[in-house]
């Protein structure tokens, strides 16, 4: 047939040559579905000669299952506008003799003066499909192997852990478990449990243990996720331990059909928690003894958080104190408030640490407190957190005042002693000189460094004077005073001099003669 009536014979020859040379089977079908033209590859592919196919309905090459689909596509073809209506369509066709085989068909439109035609390119994909099927089979085998391998990995992971895992049916029987569960139950009961066994073991466990597990199982079977922490005393080859057990419902169509249970050893965590509690107790006691409270201020939320001891330091409590920065300032005596505000403002801007002292009056009692604090900046160097401590140093200040007075009194006493023309000497009960004033230097001729640390006998060497010194010490030990006792002593140069001696005991803080 002519493709276009105005085409030259040469163009037709070129077209037919290209048509026959195409590597795929080529078929041209008119709008009625009749074959108008085929190439040599079509003859080879389907086993029909050109004369057997030309003019025949194209359905004769199609498998029964796809003829309906083809007819549907052929109707669509009427509205087709230069686009494929079946690119890459995989179907089964029939070779002469009835043999089925898979092909890939691409359909296009050809517009001629005689009307629209369907141009079909058909490629045998039998080899490719066999390869794909083989790959699918291989993949299926590989997937099965992978699943089996994953199963082994999961079993290894489950059985290598010391944590216990088991599942329970609605009638409290074991469904499945790991080796750790079997080991623990055997250590506790001597029984090796197996799937299907009753888990309550009421003939072995005491009633309170049976009730514990029954209550946990029952709650979980009602749909609740249950978590229990349990202490286990040492038993057989099991050490004392703490465990945390979770009971999770297993659902099927919204109905609980069993439980999945997981129990892990939390002994180290419980020991750590106990140590933390003990440390917190010790720290709280240390803060109480030191009268040291702490606070934390978040500049973003303007929330103030204070420690328990801070309430005691500032004389308030949780019920009456509102935890704000302003409320804290209001507790400070009025004359110190602005000073405290300015100090804190500076630290809020710079983060610089500070140490200040101020007064707080609570319940009619004036207290002296020492506050220390510092600011903490974020990544943008903006102060966002403010930490501090407040310590009641009232007693410390009172001691400092007493000590200052004592030092002043001591200084005054030393001034009086050193300005006296009389010899003023102190010594131990053993007779060792501990102090020696200028008057003693003038009277006896010994400098202070020559006398201090020496025996008092340097000024009373004769036997009669030594005995006299012993008698005086004995009277002092009895708590007596020796007043204006006239006697003799020896100067450094050996001369005897007459003196009037007064001796009084010195008492320590326990009223003991020192």
C-alpha positions as CSV (number, residue, x, y, z in Angstrom):
1,X,0.0,0.0,0.0
2,X,1.1,3.7,-0.3
3,X,1.8,5.6,2.8
4,X,1.3,8.9,1.2
5,X,0.0,9.2,-2.4
6,X,2.4,12.1,-3.1
7,X,5.5,10.3,-2.0
8,X,8.0,9.3,-4.6
9,X,8.8,5.7,-5.4
10,X,12.3,6.3,-4.0
11,X,11.0,7.5,-0.7
12,X,8.7,4.5,-0.4
13,X,11.6,2.2,-1.1
14,X,13.7,3.9,1.6
15,X,10.8,3.6,4.1
16,X,10.3,-0.1,3.4
17,X,14.0,-0.7,3.7
18,X,14.1,1.0,7.1
19,X,10.9,-0.7,8.2
20,X,12.3,-4.1,7.4
21,X,15.7,-3.3,8.9
22,X,14.2,-2.4,12.3
23,X,15.6,-4.7,15.0
24,X,12.2,-5.1,16.6
25,X,9.0,-6.6,15.0
26,X,7.0,-3.7,13.5
27,X,3.2,-3.8,12.7
28,X,1.0,-1.1,11.3
29,X,-2.7,-1.4,12.1
30,X,-5.6,0.7,10.7
31,X,-8.3,2.2,12.9
32,X,-10.4,-1.0,12.5
33,X,-7.6,-3.1,14.0
34,X,-6.6,-4.8,10.8
35,X,-2.9,-5.4,10.1
36,X,-1.8,-3.4,7.1
37,X,2.0,-3.8,7.1
38,X,4.6,-6.0,8.9
39,X,8.4,-6.4,8.7
40,X,10.6,-9.6,8.5
41,X,11.1,-9.6,12.3
42,X,7.4,-9.9,12.8
43,X,7.3,-13.0,10.6
44,X,10.1,-14.5,12.5
45,X,8.7,-13.5,15.9
46,X,5.2,-14.9,15.4
47,X,5.9,-17.7,12.8
48,X,3.4,-16.3,10.3
49,X,4.1,-15.3,6.7
50,X,3.4,-11.8,5.5
51,X,0.4,-13.1,3.4
52,X,-1.1,-14.8,6.5
53,X,-1.1,-11.6,8.6
54,X,-1.9,-8.8,6.2
55,X,-5.6,-7.8,6.4
56,X,-6.1,-10.0,9.6
57,X,-7.3,-8.5,12.9
58,X,-4.4,-7.8,15.2
59,X,-6.2,-9.7,18.0
60,X,-5.1,-13.0,16.4
61,X,-1.7,-12.3,17.9
62,X,-2.9,-11.5,21.3
63,X,-3.5,-13.6,24.3
64,X,-7.1,-13.9,25.4
65,X,-6.5,-12.1,28.7
66,X,-5.3,-8.9,27.0
67,X,-7.7,-8.6,24.0
68,X,-10.2,-6.6,26.0
69,X,-7.5,-4.3,27.2
70,X,-6.3,-3.8,23.6
71,X,-9.8,-3.0,22.4
72,X,-10.1,-0.4,25.1
73,X,-6.8,1.2,24.1
74,X,-7.9,1.1,20.4
75,X,-10.9,3.3,21.4
76,X,-8.7,5.7,23.2
77,X,-6.5,5.9,20.0
78,X,-9.2,7.8,18.2
79,X,-8.5,10.8,20.5
80,X,-4.7,10.3,20.5
81,X,-2.6,13.4,19.7
82,X,1.0,12.6,18.9
83,X,1.8,10.7,22.1
84,X,2.4,7.1,23.0
85,X,-0.6,5.2,24.3
86,X,1.3,2.1,25.4
87,X,5.0,2.9,25.9
88,X,6.7,0.0,27.6
89,X,3.5,-2.1,27.8
90,X,4.3,-5.7,28.7
91,X,1.8,-8.2,27.5
92,X,1.7,-11.9,26.4
93,X,1.1,-12.7,22.7
94,X,0.6,-16.0,20.8
95,X,2.9,-17.4,18.3
96,X,1.6,-19.5,15.4
97,X,0.9,-22.9,16.9
98,X,-0.5,-21.4,20.2
99,X,2.8,-20.8,22.1
100,X,2.6,-17.9,24.5
101,X,5.5,-15.6,25.1
102,X,6.0,-12.1,26.7
103,X,6.7,-9.0,24.6
104,X,7.1,-5.3,25.3
105,X,4.9,-3.1,23.0
106,X,5.2,0.6,22.2
107,X,2.3,2.2,20.3
108,X,2.4,5.4,18.3
109,X,0.1,7.3,15.9
110,X,0.7,7.7,12.1
111,X,-1.4,10.2,10.2
112,X,-1.9,9.4,6.5
113,X,-4.2,10.7,3.8
114,X,-6.1,7.4,4.2
115,X,-6.6,8.0,7.9
116,X,-4.9,7.4,11.2
117,X,-2.9,4.3,11.7
118,X,-1.4,2.6,14.8
119,X,2.3,1.9,14.5
120,X,3.5,-0.8,16.9
121,X,7.0,-1.8,17.9
122,X,7.1,-5.3,19.5
123,X,10.1,-6.7,21.3
124,X,10.5,-10.2,22.6
125,X,11.4,-10.1,26.3
126,X,11.2,-13.8,27.0
127,X,14.9,-14.0,27.9
128,X,14.7,-10.9,30.1
129,X,11.6,-12.2,31.9
130,X,13.3,-15.5,32.5
131,X,16.3,-13.6,34.0
132,X,14.0,-11.4,36.1
133,X,12.2,-14.5,37.4
134,X,15.5,-16.1,38.2
135,X,16.6,-13.0,40.0
136,X,13.3,-12.9,41.9
137,X,13.8,-16.6,42.9
138,X,17.3,-15.8,44.0
139,X,16.2,-12.8,45.9
140,X,13.4,-14.8,47.5
141,X,16.0,-17.3,48.6
142,X,18.3,-14.5,49.8
143,X,15.4,-12.9,51.7
144,X,14.7,-16.2,53.4
145,X,18.4,-16.6,54.3
146,X,18.4,-13.0,55.6
147,X,15.3,-13.6,57.6
148,X,16.8,-16.7,59.1
149,X,20.0,-14.9,59.8
150,X,18.1,-12.0,61.4
151,X,16.2,-14.5,63.5
152,X,19.5,-16.0,64.7
153,X,20.9,-12.5,65.5
154,X,17.8,-11.6,67.5
155,X,18.0,-14.9,69.4
156,X,21.6,-14.3,70.1
157,X,20.9,-10.7,71.3
158,X,18.0,-11.9,73.5
159,X,20.0,-14.8,75.0
160,X,23.3,-13.0,75.5
161,X,21.8,-10.4,77.9
162,X,21.4,-10.9,81.6
163,X,18.1,-9.1,81.5
164,X,15.1,-11.4,81.7
165,X,12.5,-11.5,78.9
166,X,9.4,-13.6,78.8
167,X,5.8,-13.6,77.6
168,X,2.7,-14.8,79.4
169,X,-0.7,-16.0,78.3
170,X,-4.0,-14.9,79.8
171,X,-4.0,-18.0,82.0
172,X,-0.5,-17.2,83.5
173,X,1.4,-19.7,81.4
174,X,4.8,-19.2,79.8
175,X,4.6,-18.6,76.1
176,X,8.3,-17.9,75.4
177,X,11.4,-16.7,77.3
178,X,15.2,-16.1,77.0
179,X,17.9,-18.1,78.8
180,X,18.4,-15.4,81.5
181,X,14.7,-16.0,82.6
182,X,15.2,-19.8,82.7
183,X,18.5,-19.4,84.8
184,X,16.9,-17.1,87.4
185,X,13.8,-19.3,87.8
186,X,16.0,-22.4,88.1
187,X,18.2,-20.7,90.7
188,X,15.1,-19.7,92.8
189,X,13.1,-22.8,92.5
190,X,15.2,-25.6,91.0
191,X,12.7,-25.9,88.2
192,X,13.6,-25.5,84.5
193,X,10.5,-23.8,83.0
194,X,9.4,-24.5,79.5
195,X,6.8,-22.9,77.2
196,X,3.3,-23.9,78.4
197,X,4.3,-24.2,82.1
198,X,2.3,-22.5,84.9
199,X,4.3,-19.5,86.1
200,X,2.7,-18.9,89.5
201,X,4.4,-21.9,91.0
202,X,2.2,-21.6,94.0
203,X,3.5,-24.9,95.4
204,X,7.0,-23.4,95.6
205,X,6.7,-19.6,96.2
206,X,5.2,-18.2,99.4
207,X,1.7,-16.6,99.1
208,X,3.0,-13.0,99.1
209,X,5.3,-13.6,96.1
210,X,2.5,-15.4,94.2
211,X,0.1,-12.5,94.9
212,X,2.7,-9.9,93.8
213,X,3.1,-11.6,90.4
214,X,-0.6,-12.3,90.0
215,X,-1.5,-8.7,90.7
216,X,1.1,-7.4,88.2
217,X,0.0,-9.8,85.5
218,X,-3.7,-9.1,86.1
219,X,-3.2,-5.4,85.8
220,X,-1.3,-5.7,82.6
221,X,-3.8,-8.1,81.1
222,X,-6.5,-5.5,81.7
223,X,-4.6,-3.2,79.3
224,X,-2.4,-1.3,81.7
225,X,1.4,-1.0,81.3
226,X,2.9,-1.9,84.7
227,X,6.3,-1.1,86.1
228,X,7.6,-2.6,89.3
229,X,10.8,-2.1,91.3
230,X,11.7,-5.1,93.5
231,X,14.3,-5.9,96.1
232,X,15.6,-9.4,96.1
233,X,17.7,-10.7,99.0
234,X,20.7,-13.0,98.2
235,X,19.5,-16.5,97.6
236,X,21.5,-19.6,96.4
237,X,24.0,-18.3,93.8
238,X,22.0,-15.1,93.2
239,X,23.4,-12.0,94.9
240,X,21.3,-9.4,96.6
241,X,19.9,-7.2,93.8
242,X,17.2,-4.7,92.7
243,X,15.2,-5.3,89.5
244,X,12.8,-3.2,87.5
245,X,10.2,-5.2,85.7
246,X,7.9,-3.9,83.0
247,X,4.7,-5.7,82.0
248,X,3.3,-4.7,78.6
249,X,0.0,-5.9,77.1
250,X,0.1,-7.8,73.8
251,X,-2.9,-6.8,71.6
252,X,-4.7,-8.6,68.8
253,X,-7.6,-6.7,67.2
254,X,-7.7,-4.4,70.3
255,X,-8.0,-7.5,72.6
256,X,-5.2,-8.3,75.1
257,X,-4.1,-11.8,74.3
258,X,-1.0,-11.9,76.6
259,X,1.9,-10.1,78.1
260,X,5.5,-9.2,77.1
261,X,7.6,-8.9,80.3
262,X,11.1,-7.4,80.6
263,X,13.1,-7.4,83.9
264,X,16.5,-5.6,84.2
265,X,19.0,-5.4,87.0
266,X,19.0,-1.8,88.5
267,X,21.2,-2.6,91.5
268,X,23.9,-0.1,90.5
269,X,21.3,2.6,89.9
270,X,19.7,2.0,93.3
271,X,23.0,2.1,95.1
272,X,23.8,5.3,93.2
273,X,20.4,6.8,94.2
274,X,21.0,5.8,97.8
275,X,24.4,7.5,97.8
276,X,22.9,10.6,96.2
277,X,20.3,10.7,98.9
278,X,22.9,10.2,101.6
279,X,25.1,13.0,100.1
280,X,22.1,15.3,99.9
281,X,21.3,14.5,103.5
282,X,24.9,15.2,104.5
283,X,25.0,18.4,102.4
284,X,21.7,19.6,103.9
285,X,23.1,18.9,107.4
286,X,26.3,20.7,106.5
287,X,24.4,23.7,105.2
288,X,22.2,23.7,108.3
289,X,25.3,23.6,110.6
290,X,27.0,26.3,108.5
291,X,23.7,28.2,108.2
292,X,24.3,28.4,104.5
293,X,21.5,28.7,102.0
294,X,21.6,28.9,98.2
295,X,19.6,30.5,95.4
296,X,19.3,30.4,91.6
297,X,17.7,33.1,89.5
298,X,16.7,32.7,85.8
299,X,16.8,36.1,84.1
300,X,14.7,34.9,81.2
301,X,11.8,33.7,83.3
302,X,12.6,35.9,86.2
303,X,12.1,32.9,88.5
304,X,13.9,32.6,91.8
305,X,14.6,29.2,93.2
306,X,15.9,28.9,96.8
307,X,17.2,26.0,99.0
308,X,15.5,24.8,102.2
309,X,18.2,26.2,104.4
310,X,17.8,29.7,102.9
311,X,14.4,30.0,104.5
312,X,16.0,29.4,107.9
313,X,18.8,31.9,107.2
314,X,16.4,34.7,106.3
315,X,13.8,33.7,108.8
316,X,10.9,32.9,106.5
317,X,9.2,29.8,105.1
318,X,7.6,28.4,101.9
319,X,4.1,29.3,102.9
320,X,4.7,33.0,103.3
321,X,7.7,33.7,101.0
322,X,7.0,34.4,97.3
323,X,10.0,33.3,95.3
324,X,10.8,36.4,93.4
325,X,13.9,38.7,93.3
326,X,11.9,41.6,94.7
327,X,10.6,39.5,97.6
328,X,14.1,38.5,98.5
329,X,15.2,42.2,98.5
330,X,12.3,43.1,100.8
331,X,13.7,40.8,103.5
332,X,16.9,42.9,103.7
333,X,17.1,45.8,106.2
334,X,16.2,49.1,104.4
335,X,19.6,50.8,104.7
336,X,21.3,47.9,102.8
337,X,18.7,47.3,100.0
338,X,20.1,49.8,97.5
339,X,23.6,48.6,98.0
340,X,22.5,45.0,97.4
341,X,20.5,46.0,94.3
342,X,23.4,47.9,92.8
343,X,25.8,44.9,93.4
344,X,23.4,42.5,91.8
345,X,22.7,44.8,88.8
346,X,26.4,45.0,88.1
347,X,26.8,41.2,88.2
348,X,23.7,40.8,86.0
349,X,25.4,42.9,83.4
350,X,28.9,41.6,83.7
351,X,28.7,38.2,85.4
352,X,31.4,39.3,87.8
353,X,31.4,37.4,91.2
354,X,30.7,39.4,94.3
355,X,30.9,39.0,98.1
356,X,28.8,41.4,100.3
357,X,27.6,41.6,103.9
358,X,24.3,43.1,105.1
359,X,21.7,42.9,107.8
360,X,18.4,41.1,108.0
361,X,15.9,41.6,110.8
362,X,13.7,38.6,111.5
363,X,11.4,38.0,114.4
364,X,12.9,41.1,116.1
365,X,16.5,39.7,115.8
366,X,19.1,41.4,113.7
367,X,21.2,39.0,111.7
368,X,24.4,39.6,109.7
369,X,24.6,37.6,106.5
370,X,27.3,37.2,103.9
371,X,26.1,36.7,100.3
372,X,28.3,35.5,97.4
373,X,27.2,35.2,93.8
374,X,28.1,35.2,90.1
375,X,26.4,35.3,86.7
376,X,26.5,32.8,83.9
377,X,26.3,33.9,80.2
378,X,24.8,32.1,77.2
379,X,26.5,31.8,73.8
380,X,25.7,35.4,73.0
381,X,27.5,36.5,76.2
382,X,24.2,37.6,77.8
383,X,23.8,36.8,81.5
384,X,20.9,34.3,81.7
385,X,21.6,32.6,85.0
386,X,22.5,34.0,88.4
387,X,23.8,31.8,91.3
388,X,24.4,32.7,94.9
389,X,24.7,31.6,98.5
390,X,23.6,33.4,101.7
391,X,25.2,32.5,105.0
392,X,24.2,33.6,108.5
393,X,27.5,34.9,110.0
394,X,25.9,36.6,113.1
395,X,27.7,34.3,115.5
396,X,30.9,34.7,113.6
397,X,30.6,38.5,113.8
398,X,29.9,38.3,117.5
399,X,33.0,36.2,118.0
400,X,35.0,38.6,115.9
401,X,33.8,41.5,118.1
402,X,34.7,39.6,121.3
403,X,38.1,38.7,119.8
404,X,38.7,42.3,118.8
405,X,37.8,43.4,122.4
406,X,40.1,40.7,123.8
407,X,42.9,41.8,121.6
408,X,42.3,45.4,122.6
409,X,42.3,44.4,126.3
410,X,45.4,42.3,125.8
411,X,47.1,45.2,124.1
412,X,46.1,47.5,126.9
413,X,47.3,45.0,129.5
414,X,50.6,44.7,127.8
415,X,50.9,48.4,127.6
416,X,50.3,48.7,131.3
417,X,52.7,45.9,132.1
418,X,55.4,47.3,130.0
419,X,55.0,50.8,131.4
420,X,55.2,49.7,135.0
421,X,58.5,50.2,137.0
422,X,57.6,47.0,139.0
423,X,58.9,43.7,137.8
424,X,55.9,41.7,136.4
425,X,56.7,38.1,135.6
426,X,54.6,35.1,134.6
427,X,55.7,31.5,134.8
428,X,54.4,28.0,134.7
429,X,53.7,25.8,137.7
430,X,57.0,24.1,136.8
431,X,58.8,27.4,137.3
432,X,59.5,28.3,133.6
433,X,59.4,32.0,132.9
434,X,56.8,32.9,130.1
435,X,56.8,36.7,130.2
436,X,59.2,39.4,131.5
437,X,58.5,43.1,131.4
438,X,60.8,46.1,131.2
439,X,60.5,46.6,135.0
440,X,61.9,43.1,135.5
441,X,64.8,43.9,133.1
442,X,65.6,47.0,135.2
443,X,65.4,45.3,138.6
444,X,67.1,42.0,137.8
445,X,69.3,43.0,134.9
446,X,68.2,40.2,132.6
447,X,66.9,41.1,129.1
448,X,63.6,39.5,128.1
449,X,65.3,37.1,125.7
450,X,67.6,36.0,128.5
451,X,64.9,35.3,130.9
452,X,61.9,33.9,129.0
453,X,62.1,30.1,128.8
454,X,64.5,29.9,131.7
455,X,63.8,28.6,135.2
456,X,62.7,31.2,137.8
457,X,65.7,29.9,139.9
458,X,67.9,32.3,137.9
459,X,66.8,35.0,140.3
460,X,66.5,32.7,143.4
461,X,69.6,30.4,143.3
462,X,70.5,30.0,147.0
463,X,68.9,26.9,148.6
464,X,66.8,28.9,151.1
465,X,65.3,31.0,148.2
466,X,64.6,27.9,146.1
467,X,62.7,26.3,149.0
468,X,60.8,29.5,149.5
469,X,59.9,29.5,145.8
470,X,58.6,25.9,146.2
471,X,56.4,27.0,149.1
472,X,54.9,29.8,147.1
473,X,54.1,27.5,144.2
474,X,52.4,25.1,146.6
475,X,50.2,27.9,148.0
476,X,49.3,29.0,144.4
477,X,48.3,25.5,143.5
478,X,45.9,25.5,146.5
479,X,44.4,28.6,145.0
480,X,45.9,31.0,147.5
481,X,47.2,34.5,146.7
482,X,50.6,35.7,148.0
483,X,50.4,39.4,148.7
484,X,53.3,41.8,149.6
485,X,55.6,39.0,150.8
486,X,59.0,40.6,151.7
487,X,61.9,38.5,150.6
488,X,65.2,38.6,148.7
489,X,66.1,37.8,145.1
490,X,69.4,37.7,143.2
491,X,70.3,40.1,140.3
492,X,72.2,39.1,137.2
493,X,75.4,40.5,138.7
494,X,74.9,38.3,141.8
495,X,73.8,41.0,144.2
496,X,71.0,40.3,146.6
497,X,68.1,42.8,146.7
498,X,65.1,43.1,148.9
499,X,61.7,42.9,147.2
500,X,58.0,42.9,148.0
501,X,56.5,39.9,146.2
502,X,52.8,39.4,145.2
503,X,51.8,36.2,143.4
504,X,48.4,35.3,141.9
505,X,47.2,32.2,140.0
506,X,46.3,32.5,136.3
507,X,43.1,30.5,135.4
508,X,42.5,29.1,131.9
509,X,39.0,28.9,130.2
510,X,38.2,25.9,132.4
511,X,39.1,27.7,135.6
512,X,42.2,25.5,135.9
513,X,45.5,27.1,137.2
514,X,47.9,27.3,134.3
